[in-house]
Amino acid sequence: MSEPSAAGGGPDALRRRLGLTDAVVIGMGSMIGAGIFAALAPAAAAAGPALLLGLALAAVVAYCNATSSARLAARYPASGGTYLYGRERLGDFWGFLAGWGFVVGKTASCAAMALTVGSYVRPDQAHLVAVAAVVALTAVNYAGVHKSALLTRVVVAVVLAVLAAVVVAALLSGRAEAARLHPGPGLSFGGVLQAAGLLFFAFAGYARIATLGEEVREPARTIPRAITLSLGITLAVYAAVALTVLAVLDADRLADAAAPLSDAARAAGAGGLAPVVRAGAAVAALGSLLALVLGVSRTVLAMARDRHLPHALAAVHPRHRVPHRAELAVGAVVAVVVMTADVRDAIGFSSFGVLVYYAVANASAWTLTPEEGRPHRLVPAVGLAGCLALAFALPPSSVVAGAAVLAVGAAIHGARRTTAARRR
């Protein structure tokens, strides 16, 4: 295997500014906003009260992915995440496919989060507000990753406070009923798998930590700890909120809810919290969007360095030390997508692309030797099988669209290799 690939200390290297707390907060910021305010309702539609089983299954797959990603990130502490790992461990094609799936899938995630902001701030002007949010957060990222981490810390604190207020109000209201948590006789294994695939969308934020490998201090030590901590804290928050919302609403009402936490607050007799929840949802989506744009732009940077994307996107700003052209390109594409995107469809499409991305990560981790920090063989095996099972359990429209986009990426890669061979 080749040695770890990184930009080193040259003029195009990024600056290592992020410590453990910053890395954990960036991971949490990209997970909590996406999961709580976007994925609960479609998961309830797929599995009913059994969405809690789907949450547990998604968490198991996410843990395996996190462990594999952490070991790989410690071995290859450079920008690119699984794009880099797949290329180094499995070959150029698999690295490209992972990077393509990540960039396309997470562009859909960015659009979903931007539209969530618009829906909560100005429902009648949701698309325009979404575009404004993309422009503003692209500007924040352009100013430097350290500023992005500071803003994400504020966002996470606000969201956790709002979620805690909803949980406490619901539990103290006396209107939560444990009977609503029982899956019932109509439990569907396929529905649980589909719910897990949709909820996996909410756990994918730890990828942002790995893609920032070139900007984290002491990456071999910091990245594995940050991934484990951010995933564990987020799972605890998800479980508490999902249990509370299901206990106050029934599964059918949750499945139909456009704003599940606001509905839960009203059902618990705490209607005064609804405006606070709406504000919290907008802040959470902004935090998620901030971290998503950050991660996608770093993968674009890595792919551009290898000329899988236009090489001009590999430029690093001489003063801010960020991939400014990649950030501007990602922001522009997301701004265009949000004008026509649907939030629920975007979640399924994004989940498919990201599950393929992590399938490559687990396959890459399988090839590590014990000396390279290989996890127990069961971890990448369960992760790989889980990713593929959840990907193909998603709604058919998401599977077809995701597979078609991956096929386009594979065709682009093949055409590029053919052109390069003819030039030799």
C-alpha positions in Angstrom: 0.0 0.0 0.0 1.1 3.6 -0.6 2.1 5.9 2.2 -0.5 8.3 3.6 -1.3 11.0 1.1 -1.5 14.6 2.3 -0.6 18.0 1.1 2.2 18.2 3.7 3.5 21.6 4.5 3.5 23.1 1.0 1.7 26.2 -0.2 -1.5 24.3 -0.8 -1.6 22.7 2.7 -4.4 23.6 5.1 -3.7 24.9 8.6 -4.1 22.6 11.6 -6.3 24.7 13.9 -8.9 22.3 15.3 -8.6 20.6 18.7 -10.7 17.8 20.1 -13.6 20.0 21.3 -13.9 21.8 17.9 -13.9 18.4 16.1 -16.6 17.0 18.4 -18.7 20.1 18.0 -18.4 20.0 14.2 -19.5 16.4 14.1 -22.4 17.0 16.5 -23.5 20.1 14.6 -23.9 18.2 11.4 -25.7 15.3 13.0 -28.2 16.8 15.5 -29.7 19.3 13.1 -30.3 16.8 10.4 -31.7 14.0 12.4 -34.1 15.5 14.9 -35.8 18.0 12.6 -35.8 16.2 9.3 -35.6 12.4 9.6 -38.1 11.4 12.4 -41.3 11.9 10.4 -40.3 9.9 7.3 -38.9 7.1 9.6 -42.2 7.0 11.4 -44.0 6.7 8.1 -41.9 3.7 7.2 -41.9 1.8 10.5 -44.5 3.3 12.8 -43.5 3.0 16.5 -40.8 0.5 15.4 -38.7 3.5 14.2 -37.0 3.1 17.6 -35.7 -0.3 16.3 -34.6 1.5 13.2 -32.8 4.0 15.3 -30.9 1.3 17.1 -30.0 -0.5 13.8 -28.8 2.8 12.3 -26.7 3.4 15.4 -25.0 0.0 15.1 -24.2 0.6 11.4 -23.0 4.1 12.3 -20.8 2.8 15.1 -19.1 0.3 12.7 -18.7 3.0 10.1 -17.3 5.4 12.7 -14.8 2.9 14.0 -13.6 2.0 10.5 -13.4 5.7 9.6 -11.5 6.6 12.7 -8.8 4.0 12.1 -8.5 5.0 8.5 -8.4 8.7 9.4 -5.6 8.1 11.9 -3.7 6.3 9.2 -4.4 9.0 6.5 -4.8 12.4 8.2 -5.5 14.4 5.1 -8.5 16.0 3.5 -10.8 13.7 1.5 -12.2 11.1 3.9 -13.2 7.9 2.3 -12.3 9.2 -1.2 -8.7 9.1 0.1 -9.1 5.8 1.9 -10.7 4.0 -1.0 -8.1 5.3 -3.4 -5.2 4.2 -1.2 -6.5 0.9 0.0 -8.8 -0.4 -2.9 -7.7 1.5 -6.0 -8.5 4.7 -7.9 -12.0 3.7 -9.0 -13.3 2.9 -5.6 -11.9 6.1 -4.2 -13.5 8.1 -6.9 -16.9 6.3 -6.5 -16.8 7.0 -2.7 -16.0 10.7 -3.3 -18.6 11.0 -6.1 -21.3 9.5 -3.9 -20.3 11.7 -1.0 -20.3 15.0 -3.0 -23.6 14.3 -4.8 -25.3 12.8 -1.7 -24.2 15.6 0.6 -25.1 18.2 -1.9 -28.7 16.9 -1.5 -28.2 17.0 2.2 -27.1 20.7 2.0 -30.2 21.5 0.0 -32.5 19.7 2.5 -31.0 21.6 5.4 -31.2 24.9 3.6 -34.9 24.3 2.8 -35.5 23.4 6.4 -34.2 26.8 7.4 -36.5 28.4 4.9 -39.5 26.4 5.9 -39.2 27.4 9.6 -38.1 31.1 9.0 -40.4 32.1 6.2 -42.6 29.2 4.8 -44.0 31.5 2.1 -40.5 32.4 0.9 -38.7 29.1 1.8 -36.6 28.8 -1.4 -35.3 32.4 -1.3 -34.5 32.1 2.4 -32.7 28.8 1.7 -30.5 30.5 -1.0 -29.7 33.3 1.4 -28.7 30.8 4.1 -26.4 29.0 1.6 -24.7 32.3 0.6 -24.2 33.4 4.2 -22.7 30.2 5.4 -20.5 29.8 2.4 -19.1 33.3 3.3 -18.5 32.1 6.9 -16.6 29.0 5.6 -14.6 31.2 3.2 -13.4 33.2 6.2 -11.7 30.2 7.7 -12.4 26.9 9.4 -11.7 28.2 12.9 -14.5 30.7 12.6 -16.8 28.0 11.3 -16.0 25.8 14.4 -16.8 28.7 16.8 -20.1 29.3 15.1 -21.0 25.6 15.2 -20.3 25.5 18.9 -22.9 28.2 19.5 -25.4 26.4 17.2 -25.0 23.1 19.1 -25.5 24.8 22.5 -28.7 26.5 21.3 -30.1 23.3 19.8 -29.4 21.1 22.8 -31.1 23.7 25.1 -34.2 23.7 22.8 -34.3 19.8 22.7 -33.9 19.6 26.5 -36.8 22.1 27.0 -39.1 20.0 24.7 -38.2 16.7 26.5 -38.7 18.1 30.0 -42.0 19.8 29.1 -43.4 16.7 27.5 -42.3 14.3 30.3 -43.7 16.7 33.0 -47.0 17.2 31.2 -48.5 13.9 32.2 -49.5 13.3 28.5 -46.7 10.9 27.6 -48.0 7.3 27.3 -45.6 4.3 27.2 -48.2 2.3 25.3 -47.5 4.5 22.2 -44.0 3.1 22.1 -45.1 -0.5 21.4 -44.5 -1.6 17.8 -47.7 -3.8 17.8 -48.5 -6.9 15.7 -48.0 -5.2 12.4 -44.2 -4.9 12.8 -42.5 -5.0 9.3 -38.8 -5.9 9.1 -38.7 -4.1 5.7 -40.2 -1.0 7.3 -37.6 -1.1 10.1 -34.8 -1.4 7.5 -36.2 1.5 5.6 -36.5 3.6 8.8 -32.9 2.7 9.7 -31.7 3.8 6.2 -33.6 7.1 6.6 -32.4 7.7 10.1 -28.8 6.9 9.0 -29.0 10.3 7.3 -28.9 11.7 10.8 -25.8 9.9 11.9 -23.5 10.7 8.9 -22.1 13.9 10.4 -19.0 12.2 11.9 -17.7 12.0 8.3 -17.1 15.8 8.5 -14.4 15.1 11.2 -12.6 12.7 8.9 -12.7 15.0 5.9 -11.1 17.7 8.1 -8.1 15.4 8.8 -5.7 18.0 7.4 -6.9 20.7 9.7 -7.0 18.8 13.0 -4.2 19.0 15.5 -2.7 15.5 16.4 -5.0 13.8 14.0 -4.0 10.2 14.9 -5.2 10.9 18.5 -7.9 13.5 18.0 -9.9 12.1 15.1 -10.8 8.7 16.6 -11.8 10.3 20.0 -13.8 13.0 18.3 -15.8 10.6 16.1 -16.6 8.3 19.1 -17.6 11.1 21.4 -19.8 13.0 18.9 -21.6 9.8 17.8 -22.2 8.7 21.4 -23.6 12.1 22.5 -25.8 12.4 19.5 -27.2 8.9 19.9 -28.2 9.7 23.5 -29.9 12.9 22.3 -31.7 11.1 19.5 -33.0 8.3 21.8 -34.3 10.8 24.4 -36.1 13.0 21.8 -37.5 10.0 19.7 -38.9 8.3 22.8 -40.5 11.6 24.1 -42.1 12.5 20.8 -43.5 9.0 20.2 -44.8 8.9 23.8 -46.7 12.2 23.3 -47.8 11.8 19.7 -48.7 8.5 18.2 -46.8 7.1 15.2 -49.4 8.2 12.7 -49.4 11.8 13.9 -45.6 11.8 13.9 -45.5 10.4 10.3 -47.7 13.2 9.1 -46.0 16.0 11.0 -44.1 18.7 9.1 -42.7 20.0 12.4 -42.7 17.0 14.9 -41.2 18.7 17.9 -43.5 21.7 17.6 -46.5 19.3 17.4 -45.1 17.4 20.4 -44.8 20.6 22.4 -48.4 21.6 21.6 -49.7 18.1 22.4 -48.0 18.3 25.8 -49.8 21.5 26.5 -46.6 23.6 26.1 -47.7 25.6 23.0 -45.7 28.5 24.1 -42.6 26.5 23.3 -43.6 26.1 19.6 -42.0 29.4 18.5 -38.8 28.5 20.4 -38.8 25.1 18.7 -39.2 26.7 15.3 -36.3 29.0 16.0 -34.2 26.0 17.3 -35.0 24.0 14.2 -33.8 26.9 12.0 -30.6 27.2 14.0 -30.0 23.4 14.0 -30.4 23.3 10.2 -28.0 26.2 9.8 -25.5 24.4 11.9 -25.9 21.2 9.9 -25.6 23.2 6.6 -22.5 24.9 7.9 -20.8 21.6 8.6 -22.0 19.9 5.4 -20.7 22.6 3.1 -17.4 22.4 5.1 -17.1 18.7 4.5 -18.2 18.6 0.9 -15.8 21.3 -0.1 -12.8 19.4 1.5 -13.7 16.3 -0.5 -14.0 18.4 -3.7 -10.5 19.8 -2.8 -9.1 16.3 -2.5 -10.6 15.1 -5.8 -9.5 18.2 -7.6 -5.9 17.7 -6.4 -6.0 14.3 -8.1 -7.7 15.9 -11.2 -10.9 13.8 -10.8 -12.6 17.2 -10.7 -11.3 20.4 -12.3 -7.9 21.1 -10.9 -8.7 24.8 -10.4 -10.9 23.8 -7.4 -7.7 22.6 -5.6 -6.6 26.2 -4.9 -6.1 27.2 -1.2 -6.6 30.8 -0.3 -3.2 32.3 0.6 -4.4 34.2 3.7 -7.4 32.2 5.0 -5.8 28.8 4.2 -9.1 27.3 3.0 -10.1 25.7 -0.3 -11.9 28.9 -1.4 -12.8 27.9 -5.0 -14.1 24.5 -3.9 -16.3 26.2 -1.2 -17.6 28.8 -3.7 -18.4 26.0 -6.2 -20.2 23.9 -3.6 -22.2 26.9 -2.4 -23.2 27.8 -6.0 -24.4 24.3 -6.8 -26.4 24.0 -3.6 -28.0 27.4 -4.2 -29.2 26.1 -7.6 -30.5 22.8 -6.2 -32.6 24.3 -3.4 -34.8 26.1 -5.9 -36.3 22.7 -7.0 -35.5 20.3 -4.2 -38.0 18.4 -1.9 -36.8 17.8 1.7 -38.0 14.2 2.1 -36.8 13.1 -1.3 -33.4 14.7 -0.6 -33.1 12.7 2.6 -33.5 9.3 0.8 -31.3 10.3 -2.1 -28.6 11.5 0.3 -28.8 8.4 2.4 -28.2 6.2 -0.6 -25.1 8.1 -1.7 -23.6 8.2 1.9 -24.3 4.5 2.6 -22.3 3.6 -0.5 -19.6 6.0 0.7 -19.4 4.1 4.0 -19.5 0.8 2.3 -16.2 1.7 0.7 -14.9 2.9 4.0 -15.6 -0.4 5.6 -14.1 -2.3 2.7 -11.0 -0.1 3.0 -10.7 -0.7 6.8 -10.9 -4.5 6.2 -7.5 -4.2 4.3 -5.7 -2.6 7.2 -3.1 -4.7 9.0 -2.9 -5.1 12.8 0.2 -2.8 12.7 -1.9 -0.2 10.9 -4.5 -0.2 13.6 -7.1 -2.5 12.0 -10.3 -2.8 14.0 -11.7 -6.2 14.9 -12.7 -7.9 11.6 -16.4 -8.0 12.7 -16.6 -4.2 12.7 -15.9 -3.6 9.0 -17.8 -6.8 8.0 -21.0 -5.7 9.9 -20.5 -2.1 8.6 -20.2 -3.1 5.0 -23.2 -5.5 5.1 -25.3 -3.0 7.0 -24.6 -0.2 4.6 -25.6 -2.2 1.6 -28.7 -3.6 3.3 -29.9 -0.2 4.4 -29.1 1.4 1.0 -31.3 -1.0 -0.9 -34.1 -0.9 1.7 -34.6 2.8 1.0 -37.7 4.0 -1.0 -37.4 2.7 -4.6 -37.3 6.3 -6.0 -34.2 7.0 -3.8 -32.5 3.7 -4.9 -33.1 4.3 -8.6 -32.0 7.9 -8.5 -28.9 7.1 -6.4 -27.9 4.2 -8.5 -28.3 6.3 -11.7 -26.1 9.1 -10.3 -23.4 6.5 -9.3 -23.6 5.0 -12.8 -23.0 8.5 -14.2 -20.0 8.9 -12.0 -18.6 5.5 -13.0 -19.0 6.5 -16.7 -17.2 9.8 -16.1 -14.3 7.9 -14.4 -14.1 5.4 -17.2 -14.1 8.1 -19.9 -11.4 10.0 -18.1 -9.2 6.9 -17.9 -9.8 6.2 -21.6 -8.8 9.7 -22.5 -5.7 9.6 -20.4 -4.7 6.3 -21.9 -5.0 7.7 -25.4 -2.8 10.6 -24.6 0.1 8.4 -23.5 
